[in-house]
Amino acid sequence: MKNGNVYRVVFRNQTEYHMEIQTFNHVDYLWDEAKAASMQGDEVALFLYRSNILGADLRITNYGGGNTSCKTMEKDPLNGEEVEVLWVKGSGGDIGTLTRKGIAGLYTDRLRNLKKVYRGIEQEDEMVALFDHCIYDLESKAPSIDTPLHGLLPFQHIDHLHPDALIAIAAASDSEAITKEIWGDRMGWVPWQRPGFDLALQLEECLEKNPSIRGIVLGSHGVFTWGDTSYECYLNSLEVIEEASAYIESNLGKKRPVFGGEKMTSLPAEQRKAQAAKIAPILRGLCSSEKSMIGHFTDDERVLEFVNSHDLERLAPLGTSCPDHFLRTKIQPLVLPLEKDEDLDDAQAIKDKLLAAFEAYRTEYQNYYNTHKRANSPAVRDANPVIILYPGVGMFSFAKNKQTARVASEFYINAINVMKGAEAISSYTSLPRQEAFDIEYWLLEEAKLQRMPAEKPLSRKIAFVTGAAGGIGKAIADKLAQEGANVVLADISEERLQEALDTYPQDVAATVVCDVTNPVAITQAMEATALAFGGVDIMVHSAGLAISKPLEDTSEKDWNILSEVLVKGQFNLAQETVKILRKQDMGGDLISIASKNGLVAGPNNIAYGTAKAAQQHMVRLLAAELGKDKIRVNTVNPDGVIVGSKIWEGKWAEGRAKAYGITVEELPAHYAKRNLLHEIILPEDIANGVFSLVGILHKSTGNIINVDGGMAAAFPR
């Protein structure tokens, strides 16, 4: 069940009780009694289940935000005695996807005994290292900074969440009074304080002074709720969020119109996407002045309500309030100085117009750093915006990969919800700039960044691969994705594309149905690529077909289809890709999958061999023309890729077998025997050839790499 009614038994005393109905309209009630019953007796499993269903609703907490815990009695392996153990989400985890491997298990009494050595808020960061001395489970994930907030509170099950409604109350200028108005004495309130051991002491003190409360609102931050069982904790969390949401909803528009009312209307949906596709590569190039970025676009109705409002100019510069928000979105967004229906076809003119806005943003960010840095602050980070707002069109986000960009977008939508709620019930207040800086450039946060694994060779790259639903094209897309790239799979078969897409993790790949013989389809495919990831860096033309016939049997239709797919398709793809590459001004790669047959003559191959030779020479011509743009253009020549290749599924195999006087079954061995290395060539071998050109040989253009096992007649000369 999602929104709906939940029946609760409420006891007046040991013998009297009555039924209450709890209605949820603002959160999803996802507790499955049967599923929970299967975990009965395993409190850790129930805590993980509760975490996952809480994390499934982005109104309750955003990706990676908040943390949950439970406490159990376990046998101490050192003395056999029963001890209480705190199980809590580990550092860097996400409650929506939390598993046993992502939690930390600590001796609760040892964690509480750290109060004896705590030296005060100025030295509280040193407490994090001491958490390791409290570890019970040796397979624990690294404990997070929030661990003591769960350990010092006495409850068996605890949720620390970042619901939009609660943060709206927490970020209101009179947050404490509003908390009192909604819940009376049932909820505590503590002012903003950076997460850590001292905040844990503040929560403990709040509970001691108010022993009957059901939770605590954290100023500018979120909420803590609890329960004796996992279910009671879950229900308590939902009820508190529901009550906060209902209060905000009842006040929306009473004081004044939401966000001051609509200042402009949005473009129609198709026009919004068309504008976004045109400008995304320009924005990506500007955002990538220090490091290449991947983009995400949304025209969610909540975004449009905000960016089209009178209050945009006042609220956007204030920045976000919750630390989890601005750590991912930066302290504030960039609002584009463009009309919603502005002519974006002159990319250079638009780039020139936007450059001043970007330079102003970078300067302001540098000033923010210079003004608030401390003696031991890490070096300034990339000063480009993460969130970019385009009134009338939508919102862009740019980050190191698609997931991070998408999550940043989700977080800013949460921030919009917070501003909307806070403005409805009071007035919105963001975190003071010094507090925000101290979170963003926290040494513990910097240490977490330094522990991140090294990026892969093609991280931050976007590859568009034709013929990618199977065979060589799919192998190329797989290889590029394995090396860190985002990939767009283009093919004429929608069914096979979906099958191919299902083999990739979320946020890695996208698909587009594209007939490379149709220039309009190619344009639309490139627009879809810009919408999906912000632009493109690598174009691999792998789509193809093969027809093997002697001269007298080769029809005009045969000639035309080979020329259309292999040659004209490559030409059209190059034209459209280069438009985007020039908008980005970041260089790029064009790769043509040609053939040994373009270099050496063979029987019964007039149309195919000619088309492949044309592809190869077009690569040379493009390399000569595009070098000034730092666009590299190269060729990979396969030969005899029979196993796993779509070409060999048709009559081509029969034609080649006939030409050589052998059977189709004998072709792989035949091709292997005729090359110098006596190797069968696989689609993965061609993919490795492509990777060498885009991931290693950064100063190679106009080149040909033969992946044919060594065919002396085809040596380039």
Phi, psi and omega per residue, in radians:
M1 nan 2.502 3.016
K2 -1.818 -2.077 3.094
N3 -1.069 2.488 3.137
G4 2.802 -2.772 -3.062
N5 -1.847 2.489 3.046
V6 -2.187 2.274 -3.132
Y7 -1.642 2.292 -3.110
R8 -2.171 2.494 3.029
V9 -1.633 2.138 -3.126
V10 -2.014 2.075 -3.114
F11 -1.563 2.290 2.999
R12 -1.463 -0.703 3.065
N13 -2.658 -2.860 -3.045
Q14 -1.179 -0.371 -3.077
T15 -2.072 -0.336 -3.089
E16 -1.850 2.383 3.102
Y17 -2.671 2.874 3.044
H18 -2.517 2.857 3.140
M19 -1.641 2.371 3.031
E20 -2.090 2.575 3.074
I21 -1.886 2.132 3.063
Q22 -1.810 2.106 -3.141
T23 -1.778 2.286 3.097
F24 -1.960 2.045 3.104
N25 -1.979 -0.259 -3.000
H26 -2.047 -0.098 3.074
V27 -2.406 2.824 3.109
D28 -1.660 2.165 3.036
Y29 -1.520 1.915 -2.993
L30 -2.022 0.105 -3.091
W31 -1.165 2.180 3.132
D32 -1.854 1.934 -3.064
E33 -1.022 -0.744 -3.111
A34 -1.129 -0.740 -3.140
K35 -1.144 -0.747 3.134
A36 -1.147 -0.642 -3.137
A37 -1.099 -0.575 3.127
S38 -1.186 -0.254 -3.133
M39 -1.836 0.062 -3.047
Q40 -0.939 2.322 -3.116
G41 1.627 -0.220 3.099
D42 -1.958 1.560 -3.043
E43 -1.124 -0.555 3.124
V44 -1.185 -0.731 3.106
A45 -1.094 -0.719 3.121
L46 -1.163 -0.651 3.080
F47 -1.122 -0.721 3.095
L48 -1.159 -0.700 3.104
Y49 -1.072 -0.814 3.110
R50 -1.037 -0.742 -3.134
S51 -1.052 -0.808 -3.076
N52 -1.107 -0.742 -3.105
I53 -1.325 -0.484 3.008
L54 -1.177 -0.757 -3.110
G55 -1.244 -0.225 3.139
A56 -1.325 -0.236 -3.116
D57 -1.955 1.895 -3.065
L58 -1.190 -0.203 3.032
R59 -1.317 -0.326 -3.097
I60 -1.589 -0.789 3.053
T61 -2.834 2.588 -3.081
N62 -1.563 2.972 -3.081
Y63 -0.996 2.219 3.110
G64 1.363 -0.078 -3.066
G65 -1.643 2.693 3.099
G66 1.241 3.037 3.073
N67 -2.744 2.776 -3.061
T68 -2.342 2.839 -3.099
S69 -2.766 2.919 2.925
C70 -2.599 2.852 3.102
K71 -2.172 2.375 -3.138
T72 -2.333 2.830 3.029
M73 -1.656 2.223 -3.112
E74 -2.288 2.831 3.095
K75 -1.502 2.173 3.111
D76 -1.214 2.110 -3.115
P77 -1.153 -0.273 -3.098
L78 -1.484 -0.555 -3.097
N79 -2.369 -0.014 3.101
G80 1.366 0.006 -3.120
E81 -1.446 2.733 3.092
E82 -1.328 2.255 3.129
V83 -2.320 2.682 3.084
E84 -1.514 2.307 -3.137
V85 -2.080 2.325 3.042
L86 -1.608 2.165 3.037
W87 -1.896 2.110 -2.998
V88 -2.495 2.602 3.104
K89 -0.940 2.315 -3.124
G90 -1.407 3.037 -3.104
S91 -1.070 2.319 3.040
G92 1.387 0.084 -3.103
G93 -1.468 3.086 3.126
D94 -2.315 2.176 -3.042
I95 -1.168 -0.471 -3.138
G96 -1.151 -0.441 -3.120
T97 -2.134 0.291 -3.030
L98 -1.124 2.367 3.049
T99 -2.227 3.091 -3.132
R100 -1.000 -0.591 -3.120
K101 -1.215 -0.285 -3.071
G102 -1.718 0.152 -3.103
I103 -1.986 2.834 3.073
A104 -1.974 2.481 3.073
G105 -2.036 2.091 -3.051
L106 -2.250 2.591 2.990
Y107 -1.139 2.106 -3.104
T108 -1.129 -0.735 -3.085
D109 -1.143 -0.651 3.104
R110 -1.136 -0.709 3.133
L111 -1.080 -0.754 3.140
R112 -1.208 -0.537 3.123
N113 -1.211 -0.220 3.081
L114 -1.120 -0.298 3.068
K115 -1.045 -0.468 -3.114
K116 -1.243 -0.417 -3.106
V117 -1.916 -0.022 -3.117
Y118 -1.157 2.230 -3.042
R119 -1.783 0.030 3.116
G120 2.048 2.925 -2.974
I121 -1.103 -0.501 -3.138
E122 -1.172 -0.424 -3.122
Q123 -2.019 0.323 -2.984
E124 -1.223 -0.356 3.122
D125 -1.098 -0.430 3.139
E126 -1.189 -0.268 -3.119
M127 -1.211 -0.484 -3.077
V128 -1.040 -0.737 3.130
A129 -1.110 -0.513 -3.127
L130 -1.292 -0.333 3.100
F131 -1.010 -0.578 -3.118
D132 -1.123 -0.433 3.120
H133 -1.369 -0.112 3.141
C134 -1.803 0.065 -3.028
I135 -1.170 2.275 3.017
Y136 -1.716 -0.850 -3.115
D137 -1.588 1.976 -3.052
L138 -1.196 -0.210 3.086
E139 -1.685 0.290 -3.073
S140 -1.116 2.551 2.877
K141 -1.204 2.707 3.116
A142 -1.011 2.246 3.137
P143 -1.117 2.516 -3.127
S144 -1.545 2.993 3.137
I145 -1.097 -0.398 -3.105
D146 -1.489 -0.028 -3.056
T147 -0.929 -0.836 -3.109
P148 -1.147 -0.402 3.118
L149 -1.106 -0.531 3.089
H150 -1.507 -0.603 -3.056
G151 -1.280 -0.633 -3.071
L152 -1.400 -0.367 3.045
L153 -1.406 2.522 -2.966
P154 -1.507 -0.001 -2.965
F155 -1.417 2.640 -3.105
Q156 -1.222 -0.646 -3.125
H157 -2.281 2.312 -3.069
I158 -2.390 2.404 3.013
D159 -2.064 2.236 2.936
H160 -1.982 1.956 -3.005
L161 -2.183 2.866 3.120
H162 -2.118 1.042 3.127
P163 -1.190 2.485 3.141
D164 -0.952 -0.767 -3.073
A165 -1.118 -0.716 -3.134
L166 -1.241 -0.658 3.109
I167 -1.182 -0.594 3.078
A168 -1.041 -0.750 3.088
I169 -1.191 -0.733 -3.134
A170 -1.144 -0.499 -3.105
A171 -1.667 0.010 3.095
A172 -1.257 2.621 -3.071
S173 -1.110 -0.488 3.095
D174 -2.058 0.907 -3.025
S175 -0.977 -0.799 -3.076
E176 -1.100 -0.739 -3.137
A177 -1.146 -0.689 3.129
I178 -1.170 -0.699 3.072
T179 -1.001 -0.764 3.128
K180 -1.140 -0.688 -3.121
E181 -1.131 -0.684 -3.084
I182 -1.336 -0.822 -2.954
W183 -1.998 -0.078 -3.099
G184 1.070 -2.202 -3.126
D185 -1.620 0.167 -3.062
R186 -1.505 -0.229 3.134
M187 -2.267 2.430 3.025
G188 -1.542 3.021 3.136
W189 -2.607 2.316 3.020
V190 -2.245 2.503 -3.121
P191 -1.216 2.945 -3.141
W192 -0.966 2.357 2.961
Q193 -2.705 2.463 -3.131
R194 -1.040 2.410 3.130
P195 -0.962 2.479 3.137
G196 2.765 -2.949 -3.045
F197 -1.144 -0.654 -3.114
D198 -1.155 -0.662 3.085
L199 -1.111 -0.621 3.075
A200 -1.048 -0.723 3.098
L201 -1.126 -0.628 3.110
Q202 -1.142 -0.713 3.096
L203 -1.118 -0.751 3.132
E204 -1.062 -0.744 3.135
E205 -1.157 -0.716 3.126
C206 -1.041 -0.737 3.141
L207 -1.185 -0.696 3.130
E208 -1.072 -0.648 -3.140
K209 -1.379 -0.396 -3.090
N210 -2.343 1.237 -2.982
P211 -1.153 -0.267 -3.085
S212 -1.682 0.071 -3.090
I213 -1.244 2.725 3.132
R214 -1.807 -0.068 -3.139
G215 3.136 3.091 -3.119
I216 -2.384 2.265 3.026
V217 -1.518 2.276 3.103
L218 -1.735 2.086 -3.116
G219 -0.921 2.269 3.117
S220 1.076 0.259 -2.927
H221 -2.326 -1.082 -3.036
G222 2.962 -2.494 -3.039
V223 -2.611 2.592 2.961
F224 -1.976 2.313 3.042
T225 -2.376 2.888 -3.026
W226 -2.715 3.051 3.105
G227 -2.976 2.851 -3.140
D228 -1.341 -0.421 3.073
T229 -2.222 2.907 3.134
S230 -1.073 -0.710 -3.128
Y231 -1.166 -0.771 3.137
E232 -1.075 -0.671 3.103
C233 -1.133 -0.793 3.121
Y234 -1.021 -0.855 -3.112
L235 -1.130 -0.684 3.101
N236 -1.063 -0.778 3.126
S237 -1.058 -0.835 -3.132
L238 -1.077 -0.726 -3.095
E239 -1.136 -0.741 3.128
V240 -1.114 -0.754 3.130
I241 -1.161 -0.711 3.122
E242 -1.058 -0.785 -3.127
E243 -1.123 -0.720 3.104
A244 -1.130 -0.754 -3.121
S245 -1.122 -0.745 -3.135
A246 -1.123 -0.676 3.121
Y247 -1.091 -0.792 3.134
I248 -1.119 -0.806 -3.122
E249 -1.025 -0.669 -3.125
S250 -1.190 -0.307 -3.128
N251 -1.816 -0.137 -3.106
L252 -1.063 2.222 3.072
G253 1.362 -0.018 -3.127
K254 -1.290 -0.851 -3.124
K255 -1.219 -0.839 -3.098
R256 -2.842 2.904 3.133
P257 -1.028 2.646 3.128
V258 -0.976 2.207 -3.104
F259 0.942 0.523 3.104
G260 1.341 0.104 3.127
G261 1.603 2.976 -3.066
E262 -1.403 2.182 3.089
K263 -1.581 -0.553 3.115
M264 -2.580 2.820 3.052
T265 -1.691 2.719 3.114
S266 -1.341 2.694 2.916
L267 -1.129 2.711 3.001
P268 -1.001 2.722 -2.991
A269 -0.931 -0.825 -3.101
E270 -1.141 -0.657 3.115
Q271 -1.213 -0.625 3.083
R272 -1.040 -0.825 -3.114
K273 -1.165 -0.610 3.113
A274 -1.147 -0.768 3.098
Q275 -1.101 -0.760 -3.127
A276 -1.087 -0.730 -3.134
A277 -1.120 -0.647 -3.133
K278 -1.224 -0.670 -3.011
I279 -1.622 -0.335 -3.080
A280 -0.951 -0.827 3.141
P281 -1.112 -0.590 3.092
I282 -1.120 -0.820 3.130
L283 -1.101 -0.707 3.137
R284 -1.064 -0.770 3.120
G285 -1.065 -0.745 -3.140
L286 -1.194 -0.650 3.126
C287 -1.274 -0.267 -3.054
S288 -1.773 0.447 -3.104
S289 -1.141 -0.425 3.101
E290 -1.864 -0.849 3.094
K291 -2.448 2.538 -3.131
S292 -1.115 2.446 -3.085
M293 -2.138 2.720 3.055
I294 -1.892 2.487 -3.022
G295 -1.901 2.870 3.054
H296 -2.534 2.482 3.121
F297 -2.227 2.468 3.013
T298 -2.502 2.465 2.989
D299 -2.090 0.673 3.072
D300 -0.888 2.506 -3.067
E301 -1.074 -0.510 3.097
R302 -1.199 -0.638 3.075
V303 -1.150 -0.811 -3.095
L304 -1.102 -0.684 3.108
E305 -1.030 -0.674 -3.120
F306 -1.329 -0.879 -3.033
V307 -1.231 -0.336 3.129
N308 -1.643 0.095 -2.970
S309 -1.642 2.867 3.046
H310 -1.166 -0.509 -3.039
D311 -1.486 -0.054 -3.107
L312 -0.946 -0.856 -3.067
E313 -1.127 -0.501 -3.141
R314 -1.465 -0.741 -3.001
L315 -1.471 -0.691 -3.064
A316 -0.978 -0.784 -3.126
P317 -1.170 -0.335 -3.131
L318 -1.142 -0.507 -3.098
G319 1.460 -3.094 -3.064
T320 -1.644 2.925 -3.067
S321 -1.831 -0.770 -3.080
C322 -1.324 2.278 3.138
P323 -0.955 -0.691 3.140
D324 -1.052 -0.503 -3.141
H325 -1.248 -1.013 -2.984
F326 -1.330 -0.307 3.024
L327 -1.085 -0.463 -3.120
R328 -1.822 -0.384 -3.057
T329 -1.894 -0.042 -2.951
K330 1.208 2.959 -2.973
I331 -1.113 -0.536 3.103
Q332 -2.744 2.811 -3.124
P333 -1.545 2.998 2.958
L334 -1.825 2.230 3.065
V335 -1.717 2.158 -3.067
L336 -1.256 2.362 3.104
P337 -1.509 0.977 -3.098
L338 -2.209 2.588 2.976
E339 -1.313 2.602 -3.074
K340 -1.069 -0.573 -3.115
D341 -1.865 0.436 -3.127
E342 -1.065 2.498 3.104
D343 -1.254 2.006 -3.067
L344 -1.817 0.146 -3.058
D345 -1.224 -0.536 3.079
D346 -1.506 1.523 -3.014
A347 -1.041 -0.684 -3.102
Q348 -1.156 -0.701 3.128
A349 -1.127 -0.723 3.119
I350 -1.157 -0.713 3.123
K351 -1.082 -0.751 3.117
D352 -1.090 -0.683 -3.131
K353 -1.166 -0.663 -3.079
L354 -1.442 -0.379 -3.060
L355 -1.007 -0.698 -3.140
A356 -1.101 -0.688 3.132
A357 -1.146 -0.713 3.113
F358 -1.170 -0.731 -3.138
E359 -1.133 -0.651 3.104
A360 -1.137 -0.710 3.118
Y361 -1.109 -0.806 -3.131
R362 -1.078 -0.718 3.134
T363 -1.122 -0.743 3.137
E364 -1.117 -0.688 3.128
Y365 -1.167 -0.703 3.101
Q366 -1.102 -0.691 3.091
N367 -1.127 -0.698 3.072
Y368 -1.007 -0.776 3.119
Y369 -1.139 -0.857 -3.081
N370 -1.096 -0.621 -3.080
T371 -1.272 -0.585 -2.975
H372 -1.952 -0.070 -3.079
K373 -1.143 2.664 3.094
R374 -1.956 3.025 -3.034
A375 -1.033 -0.582 -3.086
N376 -1.871 0.303 -3.124
S377 -1.150 2.486 3.016
P378 -1.058 2.852 3.126
A379 -1.092 2.679 3.132
V380 -1.020 2.479 3.138
R381 -1.698 -3.134 -3.137
D382 -0.825 2.158 -3.046
A383 -1.558 0.078 3.141
N384 -1.380 2.690 -3.141
P385 -1.217 2.671 2.996
V386 -1.699 -0.736 -3.116
I387 -1.854 2.261 3.131
I388 -2.222 2.156 -3.080
L389 -1.836 2.317 -3.134
Y390 -2.144 1.686 -3.114
P391 -0.916 2.342 3.141
G392 1.496 -0.201 -3.055
V393 -2.150 -0.897 -3.136
G394 2.650 -2.624 -3.031
M395 -2.357 2.373 3.029
F396 -1.925 2.591 2.962
S397 -2.351 2.515 -3.107
F398 -2.310 2.298 -3.119
A399 -2.675 -3.014 -3.010
K400 -1.238 -0.397 3.081
N401 -2.649 3.012 -3.049
K402 -1.124 -0.742 -3.123
Q403 -1.061 -0.790 -3.117
T404 -1.124 -0.679 3.103
A405 -1.162 -0.750 3.130
R406 -1.132 -0.761 -3.133
V407 -1.134 -0.676 3.071
A408 -1.036 -0.711 3.098
S409 -1.086 -0.773 3.114
E410 -1.084 -0.715 3.136
F411 -1.132 -0.665 -3.136
Y412 -1.244 -0.539 3.023
I413 -1.113 -0.698 3.027
N414 -1.027 -0.730 3.129
A415 -1.121 -0.666 3.072
I416 -1.071 -0.781 3.106
N417 -1.043 -0.695 3.128
V418 -1.107 -0.832 3.132
M419 -1.067 -0.713 3.139
K420 -1.071 -0.817 -3.131
G421 -1.175 -0.783 -3.124
A422 -1.100 -0.696 3.128
E423 -1.199 -0.497 -3.139
A424 -1.245 -0.610 -3.036
I425 -1.809 -0.271 -3.101
S426 -2.885 -2.148 2.985
S427 -2.450 2.551 -3.044
Y428 -1.364 2.399 3.039
T429 -2.217 2.292 3.087
S430 -1.580 2.975 3.103
L431 -1.199 2.401 3.068
P432 -0.932 2.526 -3.044
R433 -1.001 -0.678 3.138
Q434 -1.150 -0.721 3.096
E435 -1.097 -0.735 3.131
A436 -1.087 -0.773 -3.141
F437 -1.082 -0.750 -3.103
D438 -1.122 -0.470 3.036
I439 -1.359 -0.855 -3.074
E440 -1.074 -0.676 -3.091
Y441 -1.926 0.481 3.049
W442 -1.042 2.336 -3.125
L443 -1.074 -0.586 3.099
L444 -1.186 -0.636 3.091
E445 -1.196 -0.692 3.097
E446 -1.102 -0.704 3.117
A447 -1.090 -0.661 3.105
K448 -1.118 -0.712 3.115
L449 -1.128 -0.672 -3.122
Q450 -1.199 -0.401 3.132
R451 -1.458 -0.113 -3.134
M452 -1.104 2.486 3.134
P453 -1.110 2.670 3.129
A454 -1.071 2.525 -3.136
E455 -1.259 2.620 3.125
K456 -1.322 2.863 -3.053
P457 -0.980 -0.599 -3.095
L458 -1.863 0.249 3.024
S459 -0.979 2.516 3.133
R460 1.303 0.171 3.104
K461 -1.867 2.649 3.112
I462 -2.164 2.174 -3.087
A463 -2.048 2.356 3.065
F464 -1.930 2.088 -3.036
V465 -2.155 2.131 3.084
T466 -1.528 2.773 -3.081
G467 1.073 0.582 -2.932
A468 -1.648 0.085 3.141
A469 -1.383 -0.119 3.128
G470 -3.131 3.091 3.054
G471 1.089 -2.459 -3.086
I472 -1.090 -0.736 -3.119
G473 -1.048 -0.771 3.128
K474 -1.136 -0.708 3.119
A475 -1.087 -0.674 3.108
I476 -1.145 -0.828 3.129
A477 -1.041 -0.728 3.119
D478 -1.045 -0.801 -3.101
K479 -1.119 -0.789 -3.126
L480 -1.115 -0.678 3.105
A481 -1.162 -0.724 3.116
Q482 -1.062 -0.524 -3.133
E483 -1.576 0.155 2.976
G484 1.931 -0.134 -3.065
A485 -1.382 2.671 2.829
N486 -1.451 2.462 -3.076
V487 -2.197 2.449 2.996
V488 -1.937 2.068 -3.103
L489 -1.625 2.066 3.141
A490 -1.978 2.362 3.129
D491 -2.879 2.958 3.134
I492 -1.572 -0.170 -3.104
S493 -1.816 1.859 -3.133
E494 -1.129 -0.690 -3.119
E495 -1.091 -0.800 -3.130
R496 -1.226 -0.543 3.074
L497 -1.096 -0.759 -3.141
Q498 -1.111 -0.709 3.080
E499 -1.062 -0.720 3.133
A500 -1.171 -0.736 -3.108
L501 -1.065 -0.620 -3.107
D502 -1.127 -0.214 -3.138
T503 -1.533 -0.057 -3.093
Y504 -1.907 2.624 3.019
P505 -1.170 2.865 3.076
Q506 -1.033 2.540 3.041
D507 1.286 0.147 3.133
V508 -1.748 -0.717 -2.980
A509 -2.290 2.749 2.993
A510 -2.433 2.843 -3.140
T511 -2.226 2.722 3.059
V512 -2.626 2.274 3.060
V513 -1.324 2.166 -3.035
C514 -2.606 2.137 3.000
D515 -1.643 1.930 -3.029
V516 -1.199 -0.147 3.061
T517 -1.461 -0.106 -3.085
N518 -1.936 1.881 -3.107
P519 -1.011 -0.622 3.129
V520 -1.130 -0.728 3.128
A521 -1.105 -0.649 3.117
I522 -1.167 -0.749 3.094
T523 -1.027 -0.816 3.139
Q524 -1.120 -0.636 3.125
A525 -1.140 -0.693 3.124
M526 -1.231 -0.599 3.046
E527 -1.100 -0.736 3.113
A528 -1.109 -0.639 3.105
T529 -1.133 -0.750 3.118
A530 -1.121 -0.668 3.105
L531 -1.192 -0.655 -3.071
A532 -1.268 -0.739 -2.990
F533 -2.292 -0.090 3.096
G534 1.800 -0.246 -3.122
G535 2.905 -2.611 3.120
V536 -2.718 2.611 3.089
D537 -2.121 -0.547 -3.026
I538 -2.285 2.250 3.011
M539 -2.103 2.134 3.114
V540 -2.015 2.029 3.109
H541 -1.611 1.690 -3.118
S542 -1.934 -0.190 3.128
A543 -1.056 2.401 -3.134
G544 -2.974 3.027 3.002
L545 -2.656 2.891 -3.116
A546 -2.388 2.398 3.073
I547 -2.259 2.123 -3.111
S548 -1.987 1.844 3.133
K549 -2.535 2.650 3.006
P550 -1.230 2.906 -3.071
L551 -0.901 -0.850 -3.020
E552 -1.171 -0.379 -3.130
D553 -1.701 -0.145 -3.114
T554 -1.374 2.086 -3.099
S555 -1.593 2.918 3.049
E556 -1.094 -0.608 3.102
K557 -1.092 -0.756 3.084
D558 -1.019 -0.850 -3.127
W559 -1.027 -0.820 -3.054
N560 -1.154 -0.755 -3.086
I561 -1.172 -0.666 3.086
L562 -1.139 -0.736 3.123
S563 -1.159 -0.693 -3.111
E564 -1.134 -0.870 -3.059
V565 -1.268 -0.848 -2.990
L566 -1.435 -0.758 -3.007
V567 -1.684 -1.015 3.131
K568 -1.099 -0.684 3.092
G569 -1.015 -0.778 3.119
Q570 -1.103 -0.703 3.117
F571 -1.086 -0.866 -3.132
N572 -1.115 -0.722 3.106
L573 -1.080 -0.750 3.129
A574 -1.080 -0.775 3.140
Q575 -0.999 -0.890 -3.069
E576 -1.226 -0.663 3.128
T577 -1.148 -0.740 -3.113
V578 -1.119 -0.582 3.072
K579 -0.993 -0.784 3.139
I580 -1.226 -0.758 -3.126
L581 -1.045 -0.673 3.127
R582 -1.249 -0.580 3.059
K583 -1.087 -0.700 -3.117
Q584 -1.313 -0.593 -3.106
D585 0.994 0.800 -3.120
M586 -2.187 0.240 -3.054
G587 1.284 -2.830 3.130
G588 2.759 -3.095 -3.096
D589 -2.345 2.331 2.935
L590 -2.019 2.204 -3.118
I591 -2.163 2.273 3.071
S592 -1.893 2.240 3.015
I593 -1.594 1.785 -3.088
A594 -1.766 -2.209 -3.109
S595 -2.962 2.690 2.967
K596 -0.955 -0.502 -3.073
N597 -1.182 -0.242 3.062
G598 -1.396 -0.221 -3.108
L599 -1.901 -0.447 -3.062
V600 -2.319 2.442 -3.110
A601 -1.410 2.508 3.078
G602 -2.498 2.880 -3.098
P603 -1.254 2.671 3.005
N604 0.959 0.808 -2.969
N605 -2.561 0.446 -2.965
I606 -1.079 -0.836 -3.049
A607 -1.305 -0.773 -3.108
Y608 -1.172 -0.841 -3.122
G609 -1.078 -0.682 3.123
T610 -1.139 -0.762 3.136
A611 -1.095 -0.724 -3.141
K612 -1.164 -0.650 3.077
A613 -1.130 -0.650 3.105
A614 -1.134 -0.717 3.079
Q615 -1.015 -0.794 -3.092
Q616 -1.120 -0.717 -3.122
H617 -1.305 -0.555 3.057
M618 -1.053 -0.640 3.090
V619 -1.047 -0.766 3.130
R620 -1.097 -0.768 -3.129
L621 -1.113 -0.741 3.132
L622 -1.173 -0.688 3.117
A623 -1.048 -0.732 3.137
A624 -1.141 -0.637 -3.079
E625 -1.418 -0.591 -2.957
L626 -1.748 -0.013 3.130
G627 -0.991 -0.631 -3.121
K628 -1.113 -0.386 3.117
D629 -1.640 0.126 -3.080
K630 1.058 0.523 3.076
I631 -1.750 2.069 -3.120
R632 -1.615 2.426 -3.108
V633 -2.275 2.118 -3.046
N634 -2.477 2.907 -3.109
T635 -2.136 2.462 2.921
V636 -2.008 2.186 -3.125
N637 -1.857 1.858 3.005
P638 -1.422 2.980 2.922
D639 -2.620 2.252 3.018
G640 1.072 0.702 3.086
V641 -1.428 1.630 -3.038
I642 -1.688 -0.860 -3.099
V643 -1.231 2.104 3.076
G644 1.432 0.068 -3.104
S645 -1.722 2.329 -3.130
K646 -1.153 -0.546 -3.101
I647 -0.989 -0.645 -3.031
W648 -1.433 0.031 3.092
E649 -1.344 -0.329 -3.052
G650 -1.823 -2.574 -3.031
K651 -1.402 -0.183 3.131
W652 -0.994 -0.775 -3.134
A653 -1.066 -0.727 3.126
E654 -1.109 -0.720 3.141
G655 -1.120 -0.757 -3.130
R656 -1.209 -0.690 3.110
A657 -1.065 -0.723 3.123
K658 -1.121 -0.707 -3.128
A659 -1.085 -0.571 -3.097
Y660 -1.736 0.007 3.094
G661 1.207 0.591 3.129
I662 -2.306 3.083 3.100
T663 -1.541 2.836 3.104
V664 -1.038 -0.701 -3.115
E665 -1.106 -0.427 -3.111
E666 -1.508 -0.107 -3.038
L667 -1.070 -0.838 -3.107
P668 -0.980 -0.810 -3.137
A669 -1.156 -0.641 3.129
H670 -1.066 -0.835 -3.117
Y671 -1.162 -0.634 3.123
A672 -1.152 -0.730 -3.092
K673 -1.158 -0.503 -3.044
R674 -1.487 -0.177 3.084
N675 -1.644 2.796 -3.004
L676 -1.121 -0.544 -3.113
L677 -1.597 -0.125 -3.109
H678 0.967 0.785 -3.117
E679 -1.974 2.481 2.963
I680 -1.384 2.275 -3.099
I681 -1.611 2.251 -3.084
L682 -1.942 2.782 3.062
P683 -0.944 -0.616 3.138
E684 -1.109 -0.519 3.099
D685 -1.182 -0.677 3.098
I686 -1.162 -0.704 3.119
A687 -1.056 -0.692 3.102
N688 -1.134 -0.619 3.073
G689 -1.102 -0.738 3.094
V690 -1.093 -0.800 -3.124
F691 -1.050 -0.685 -3.131
S692 -1.035 -0.623 -3.108
L693 -1.335 -0.646 -3.070
V694 -1.674 -0.347 -3.072
G695 -1.923 -0.250 -3.063
I696 -2.247 -0.904 -3.019
L697 -1.503 1.213 -3.016
H698 -1.273 -0.178 3.133
K699 -2.044 0.530 3.137
S700 -2.043 2.215 3.074
T701 -2.566 2.693 -3.072
G702 1.200 0.394 -2.980
N703 -1.787 2.809 3.034
I704 -2.186 2.214 3.003
I705 -1.959 2.044 3.083
N706 -1.487 2.195 3.037
V707 -2.043 1.361 -2.990
D708 -2.393 0.183 -3.121
G709 1.350 -0.021 -3.124
G710 1.720 1.597 3.068
M711 -1.990 1.831 -3.020
A712 -1.000 -0.654 -3.122
A713 -1.167 -0.342 -3.098
A714 -1.799 0.154 3.088
F715 -1.026 2.247 3.115
P716 -1.102 2.454 3.118
R717 -2.728 nan nan
